[in-house]
């Protein structure tokens, strides 16, 4: 990653993958699924995603001495975690709609549903 976008040390890419993408992404995915699984509204996805990004940034700071208040780092982490949260939310919502309301909805690809009998 370019230094102007993500301020980190010599092992920055590995630290990013091993802390933000893998466990942070898994937590974000599970968070999105939990929000959708409990039928909560979509507006809660960015709220929890940003909280996860702040927590992951703190772990970067505490464990690897990366800068805590670097805005580029937070934006990159937030983008990755918000994407994982939103994808987990959408896939869980699609699964719920086509399994709980199978008489009314059918799958329309991985990310959508349609009324039974339409297109």
C-alpha positions in Angstrom: 0.0 0.0 0.0 1.2 3.5 -0.7 2.6 5.3 2.4 0.4 8.4 1.8 -2.7 6.2 2.1 -1.8 3.8 4.9 0.9 4.8 7.3 2.6 1.6 8.7 5.9 0.0 9.4 8.0 -2.4 7.3 5.6 -5.3 7.8 2.5 -3.2 7.2 0.9 -5.4 4.6 1.2 -8.5 6.7 0.0 -6.8 9.8 -3.0 -5.4 7.8 -3.9 -8.8 6.5 -3.4 -10.6 9.7 -5.3 -8.1 11.9 -7.7 -6.1 9.8 -8.7 -8.5 7.0 -8.8 -11.9 8.6 -10.1 -11.5 12.2 -11.5 -8.0 11.7 -13.2 -9.2 8.5 -14.6 -12.3 10.2 -15.9 -10.2 13.1 -17.5 -7.8 10.6 -19.1 -10.6 8.6 -20.5 -12.1 11.8 -21.8 -8.7 12.9 -23.6 -8.2 9.6 -25.1 -11.6 9.8 -26.3 -11.0 13.4 -27.8 -7.6 12.5 -29.8 -9.2 9.6 -30.6 -12.4 11.5 -32.3 -10.4 14.2 -34.2 -8.3 11.6 -32.6 -5.1 12.5 -32.6 -2.2 10.0 -29.8 -1.6 7.5 -28.8 1.7 9.1 -27.2 -0.2 11.9 -24.6 -1.8 9.6 -22.4 1.3 9.3 -22.7 2.1 13.0 -21.4 -1.3 14.0 -18.9 -1.4 11.1 -17.3 1.9 12.2 -17.1 0.7 15.8 -15.3 -2.4 14.6 -12.9 -0.3 12.6 -12.1 1.8 15.7 -11.5 -1.3 17.7 -9.2 -2.8 15.0 -7.3 0.5 14.7 -6.8 0.4 18.4 -5.4 -3.1 18.2 -3.0 -2.0 15.4 -1.8 0.8 17.8 -1.6 -1.4 20.9 0.1 -4.4 19.3 2.2 -3.0 16.5 2.7 0.6 17.5 1.1 1.9 14.4 -0.2 5.5 14.6 -3.6 5.7 16.3 -4.9 8.9 14.8 -3.9 8.4 11.1 -7.0 9.2 9.1 -5.9 7.2 6.1 -5.4 4.1 8.1 -8.9 4.4 9.6 -10.5 5.0 6.2 -8.9 1.9 4.7 -9.8 -0.2 7.7 -13.3 1.1 7.8 -13.8 0.5 4.1 -12.7 -3.2 4.4 -14.8 -3.8 7.5 -17.9 -1.9 6.3 -17.8 -4.0 3.1 -17.6 -7.2 5.0 -20.4 -6.1 7.4 -22.7 -5.1 4.5 -22.0 -8.3 2.6 -22.7 -10.5 5.6 -25.9 -8.5 6.2 -27.1 -8.9 2.7 -26.4 -12.6 2.3 -28.1 -13.4 5.6 -31.1 -11.3 4.7 -31.4 -13.0 1.3 -31.1 -16.4 3.1 -33.8 -15.5 5.6 -36.2 -14.2 3.0 -36.0 -17.2 0.7 -36.1 -19.8 3.6 -38.7 -18.2 5.9 -40.9 -16.9 3.0 -40.3 -19.6 0.5 -44.0 -19.5 -0.6 -43.5 -15.8 -1.5 -39.9 -15.3 -2.5 -37.2 -17.2 -4.5 -33.5 -16.5 -4.9 -32.5 -14.2 -7.7 -28.7 -14.7 -7.6 -26.6 -14.6 -4.5 -27.5 -11.1 -3.4 -31.2 -10.8 -4.2 -34.7 -12.3 -4.2 -37.8 -12.0 -6.3 -41.4 -12.8 -5.9 -42.4 -16.4 -6.8 -43.9 -16.4 -10.3 -42.0 -13.3 -11.6 -39.3 -13.3 -14.2 
